[in-house]
Amino acid sequence: VRSLTTRAVVLSPLVQASLIATMYQRTEKVIVVTNDTNDYSQADLEQNLVAIGLEQDDAKRFIVVGLQHIRGFATADVADQEVSEWGLVDESVTTVERKAIITTVERKAKERNAKAIILESTLLPSFSDALRARLGLPVFDALTLVDYFVHASTDNPRFGLDFDERQAGRCNAYDGLDPAKLPAIGILRIDYEYPPALGDIACEKSYGYRTTHEVAEGLTFEVAQEGGPLCSEKRENVAAALQRLQATPGVVGIAGDCGFLMNYLADARSVSKLPCFISALIQCDLMATAYGDEAARASALPSPRPSPSPSSPAPALRCSGRRHSSR
């Protein structure tokens, strides 16, 4: 399909796998929920993930879980339904069956100490909220993937150029809600003083939700730009800043205020108990999958040099035939 269009092609929720793999430690697992593992096995999943760029070792971190033992989810059950009924699966599922879905995913997530969930089947997004509430884990599905590209293509209501008159006066989705009860994002900041302006990642007003900020002392702009290995003192300071962010109630992930922090993603992930997306560059793998050869041309632009893993060298991640370090 990518060969037939110049638009992003994101036909499966699994396109998000490369981004998710980059955010978590290499020992951490992700549960992939499908309708029926008799028709979509662990081997099938790993084959698909390798095809979109993951190394085999990373593909094995994604564990497929089937719901074929629950009425309505086996392939034969879905095949018997009229196409017009597919979108009504949530309404037709009884309370007992809904509990069975949640219990199945929860049990497997605990067994594997999983850190995130992907709902591979496009019949399942109606259960995403129930899983988020019960498991307290990020749940990615077909809608989070589509929303990702929509948000990247539409007018930001909080700042920037108001280029779409149809969105004039549009409110932030979180307006009227108690910020203290919403998930928060921790911002790892380099040791660099400047007055954050609206639109800057270090400015709290740039977000529609709560953020908390911590500085990694000694990790200056010049050090981050150079991208060399961190000395023990600087690595300890990064770890201390991450620990303070993790200790903040409600924080669900760690972002960064400088693109050059990509050089230290491996260091951050090695000590963080939360997903780390401290540089916008971690989205490159997903872009490569969505755009193919066009993404390859974009990736030819200069980018910061990645640092080696703080423990042992990690395998490179393949995207559309290219290799680059993601660790």
N, C-alpha and C positions, 0 to 999 in steps of 0.2 A: 504494500500500500504506500510506503514511503516514497517509492519510485514514481508514483503517479501524482504526487502533490508536493507543493513547497510549504505546506502548512505542517504544524506539529502533528504527529500521529501518535496517539496514546490510546491504543485499543484495549489495553488490559491494565488492571490495577497493579500488576507485577512490574510495570515500568518504574514504579517508585522504589523497587528493591535496591537499585544501586545507590540511591540517596540514603536509604535507611541503613544499608550496610556500612556506609561511610560514617554515619553518626554514632554508631555503637562499637564497643570493643569487639575484637575478633573472636572472643570466647562467648559472646552473648548471642542468644538465639532469637529468632522471630518466628511466630506461628503464622502459617498461611492456611486459611480456612477455605475449603472447597466443598462443593455439593457431595461428590462421590469419589472416594479414592480408588474405587475399582476402575474408574475411567480416567482419573488424573492422579497418578502415583507420585511418590517421592522422586523416582527416577525421571518422570515427566517434568516435574517442577524444576529439578536441577538442570535438566537439558535446556529448558526455556530460559532459565536465569543465565546460564553460560552463553546462550545465544544472544542475549542482550548486553553482554559485556562482563559479567561477574566471573572471577576465577572459580575453579571447582571447589576450593576450600571455602570460599565465601558462600557459594551456592548451598553447601551442606549446612550452613547456619540457619537456613530457612526450612522449617519443619511443616510438612503438609498434614492437615487434620481434616477428615471427612465427616459429613453429617448424614451419611446414607442410612444410618440406623434410626433416623428420625423421620417420621411420616412426611412425605412431600418433598424430600431432598434427594433421594436416590435418583439416578439418571432415568430409570424407568418411570418414576413418579412424575418427574418434570416433563418427560416426553409425552405422557398421557394428558397433560394439561393443554388447554387451548392457549395460544400465544397471548390472547387478551387477558389471561389470568396470571401471567407470570409476574406482572407488577403488583399483584394483590397478595403475594405470598405472606406478607406480615399480617394482613387482615384474616387470612384463612388459618393461620397457625394458632393452636390453642395455647392456653397458659402453660399446660404441662409440657408441650413441645417447645415452647419458648424457653422455659426453664432448662429443658434438656440441651438446647443449643448452648446456652450460657454455661451450664455445668460442664459440658464436653470441652469447650474452649478453655474454660478456667482450669480444669484438671490438667490438660495437656500443657498449658502455659506454666503452671506450677511445677510440673514434672521436669520441664526443660529450662526452668528459670528464665522464661522468655521476657524480653523487654518491650516488645511491640507486637501488634497483630496486623496482618494484611487479610482482608476479605477478598479472595480471588474471584469468587462468583459474583456476578452483577445482580444476583437475586438477594444478596445479603446486606446491603447498606442500611436497610430499615432496622437492622439489629445492632448497628454500630454504637448508638447511644447507650443501649442496655449493656453492651460489653465494656464501654468506657467507664460507665458508672460502677459496674461490678468489679472489674479488674484493676481500675486505676491506671491503665496502660494506654498509650496512643494506639488508636485504631485507624488504619488507612484503608480506603476502599476506592471504588470507582469515582465517587463524588469528591473525595479529597484531591484526587488527581486532576479532575476537570476544574475544580475550584482553583487549584494552583495556577493553571494556565489562564483562567478568566481573570484572576487578581493581577496577573502579570500584564494583562492587556487592557485594563480599564482604569478610569480616572480614580486616583487616590483621594478620598474625600477629606483627608486631614491636612494635606499640604501639597505643594507643587502647583503645576499649571492646571487650571480648571478648563480642560479642553472638550468636555462633553456636557453640553447644556442640559441634556436629559437628566443628568445627575445633580443638578443644582439643588442645594439644600438637603442633599441626602445625608442622613444621620449615620453615625457609627453604629454598627450592630450591637455594641456593648453598652451604648448609652442607657442610663437608667438602672444598670445593674450594679451591685455592690462589688467594687474592684477587689476587696479583700477576699471575696468568695470565688473569684475567677482564677483560673490557672495563670501563673506568672512566668516570665522568661528572665533568666539571669543573663546579664551582659558582662562578659569578661573584657576589661579595658586595659589597653597598654598604658605604660607610665608616661603619659603625655598630656600636658595641660593645655586646654583650649576651651573657649566658650561654646558648648554645643548649641546648634541652631535647629529650629524645627525642620525635620527631614533627615537630620543626622541620627544615626543609630544610637548615639550616646545621649540623645535628648529624650527624656521620658514622655514628652508630649507628642513624639512621632508615632506612638503606638495607641491603639484603641484598648489596650489592656495594661495590666500592671507589669512593670519591669523593676529589677533591682540591679545595682551596678557595683562591681568590685574591681580594683586596680591590681594588676600583677606588678608589684614593685620591681624596678630594675629592668623590666621588659620595655625598653624605650622604642620609639618609632625606628630609630636607626638600627637597633638590635633586631627588631622584627623584620625590617626590610632586608638586612643582611642574610637572615635565615640560617645562621650557623647553629650548631648544637648548643643547647642551654647548659651553662655551668650548673653545679649542684645547687647554688644559692638561688639562682633565677628559677630553676625547676621547682624548688621548694616554695618559692613565692607564688608561682603559678598554681601549684597544688593548694596552697593556703587560700588563695582567692577563690578557687573553684569550690573548696570546702565551705567557705562562707556563703557562697551562692546556693549551694545545695542545702545548707542549713536554713535557708529562708523559707518559711511556710508557703506552699503553693507553687514553688518553682518546678517546672516540668522539663526544662531544657536550657542549654547554655549557648548563647550567641556571642559574637565578638564585635568589637568596634573598629577593627582594622582588617583589611583584606589580607595583609601579610601574616595574620595569625594562622593562615593555611599552613605555614611552615611548621606550626607547632600543634597541629591537630592530633598527631600521634601522642605527644606528651600530655595533652589535655585529656584525651580519651583513656589513657592508661591510669588516670587517677579519678576520673569523674564517674559517678554512679548514674549520671543522667546523660541523655543523648547530647552530643556536642556538634553544633553547626556554627563554629566560630568564624567561618569565612564564607562569603557568598559563592566562592569557587567550588564548594562541594556540590553545587547544582550542575556542574559541567557534565557529569556522567549521565544524568537524566536528560540533559539537552541533547547529548550525542545520540541517545536512544530514540528520542522523539524526532530529531531532524536528520539523522544519518550524515550524508556527505556534507550538507550545509554546516552542520555542527563541527565537522572536521576542519572546514575552512576557518570557522570562528576560533577554534581552539589553537590555531596557528599563531594567535596573538601572544606576545610575551606574557609570562606569568611567573609568580614567585617560585623559587626552587623549593621543593619539598624537603623536609628534614627526615633523617632516618628514624625508625622506631626507637623509642627510649629503651626498649629491651632487646628485641631481635629484629632483623630485617623482615619486613612483611612483603608478601607477593604483590606485584603490581596488579592493577585492575584494568582489564581490557574493555574498551568501549569502541564499538564500530571498527574493530581491527587495530586500534591504537593502544599503546601501553603508556601508562603514566602512573606514578606512585600516588596512592590514595591513603597511604599510612604514614 
